[in-house]
Amino acid sequence: MTEAQAAPSIEMGSQSIAPAHPNKAIMNYVLGYPRIACRMSLKPETAIFRSFSALNARNLLYMQAELCRLEDELMEQEKKDNRSSIGEKHKYATDWGWLRLASLHEDPPIQLNLLNEIKRKLREYST
């Protein structure tokens, strides 16, 4: 492999071996993101990334609002199912088996759909 093809630096154990002429190596990268990334790898102290704190906070607020709406819908559906005389819906709140069993014999119950949507949103919210 020629010097021009070599990576900007090579990690070997606890040592880092940089090319003999880093400026030559950087010129092998296309101008733009590739070259900036190479420069950052050669001089890590130049790597500065925006954290998007305000956007992240806004996104979390929207996800919270969405989860609150889903929670309200779930609570309403639980009340409806609890008062229902259709099948075993009144048992959904106390026995997961009935809720799961109902989904095997017909379209998934609304309550189960809401629970699954909440589960997906919580996973996204928590990461």
C-alpha positions in Angstrom: 0.0 0.0 0.0 1.4 3.4 -0.9 1.5 6.3 1.5 -1.2 8.0 -0.6 -3.5 5.0 0.1 -2.7 4.8 3.8 -5.2 5.8 6.4 -4.4 9.2 8.2 -3.2 7.3 11.2 -2.9 3.7 12.3 -3.5 2.5 15.8 -1.0 -0.1 17.0 -1.5 -1.1 20.6 -1.1 2.1 22.7 0.8 3.9 19.9 -0.6 5.9 17.0 1.5 6.1 13.9 0.8 9.1 11.7 2.0 9.2 8.1 5.4 10.9 7.5 3.8 13.9 5.8 0.2 14.4 7.2 -0.5 17.3 4.8 0.2 15.0 1.8 -2.2 12.4 3.2 -4.9 15.0 3.7 -4.6 16.1 0.1 -5.7 12.6 -1.0 -9.1 13.2 0.4 -11.8 14.9 -1.6 -12.4 18.5 -0.6 -15.4 18.8 1.8 -16.5 16.4 4.5 -13.9 13.7 3.6 -11.0 16.1 4.0 -12.5 17.7 7.1 -12.9 14.3 8.6 -9.3 13.4 7.8 -8.1 16.7 9.3 -10.1 16.0 12.5 -8.6 12.5 12.7 -5.1 14.1 12.4 -5.9 16.9 14.9 -8.7 15.6 17.2 -8.7 19.0 19.0 -10.2 20.5 15.9 -13.2 18.2 15.9 -16.2 20.3 17.0 -19.7 19.1 16.6 -22.9 20.9 17.3 -25.1 19.2 19.9 -28.5 20.5 18.7 -29.6 20.8 22.3 -32.7 23.0 21.5 -33.8 20.6 18.8 -33.3 17.6 21.1 -35.3 19.3 23.8 -38.1 20.1 21.4 -38.2 16.6 20.1 -38.4 15.2 23.6 -41.3 17.6 24.4 -43.2 16.5 21.3 -42.6 12.9 22.2 -43.8 13.5 25.7 -47.0 15.2 24.4 -47.5 12.2 22.1 -47.0 9.7 24.9 -49.5 11.7 27.1 -52.1 11.6 24.4 -51.5 7.8 24.0 -51.7 7.3 27.7 -55.1 9.2 27.8 -56.4 7.1 24.9 -55.3 3.9 26.7 -57.0 4.9 29.9 -60.2 5.6 28.1 -60.0 2.3 26.2 -59.3 0.4 29.4 -62.5 1.9 30.9 -64.5 1.0 27.9 -63.2 -2.6 27.8 -63.8 -2.9 31.6 -67.5 -1.9 31.2 -67.9 -4.1 28.1 -70.1 -7.2 28.1 -68.6 -8.4 24.8 -66.4 -11.5 25.2 -63.8 -11.2 27.9 -62.9 -7.6 27.4 -63.7 -6.8 31.0 -60.8 -9.1 32.0 -58.1 -7.3 29.9 -57.1 -5.0 32.7 -56.4 -7.9 35.1 -55.2 -10.7 32.9 -52.8 -10.1 30.0 -53.6 -13.6 28.7 -57.2 -12.6 27.7 -55.9 -9.5 25.9 -53.3 -11.6 24.0 -55.7 -14.4 23.3 -58.3 -12.0 21.8 -55.6 -10.8 19.3 -55.2 -14.4 18.1 -58.8 -14.9 17.3 -59.8 -11.5 15.8 -58.3 -8.2 14.9 -56.0 -7.0 17.7 -58.0 -5.2 20.4 -57.7 -1.4 20.4 -56.1 -1.7 23.8 -53.4 -4.0 22.6 -52.7 -1.7 19.6 -52.4 1.3 21.9 -50.0 -0.7 24.2 -47.9 -1.7 21.3 -47.7 1.9 20.0 -46.8 3.1 23.5 -44.1 0.5 23.7 -42.5 1.7 20.4 -42.7 5.4 21.4 -41.3 4.7 24.9 -38.4 2.8 23.3 -37.7 5.8 21.0 -38.2 8.3 23.9 -35.8 6.4 26.2 -32.9 6.2 23.7 
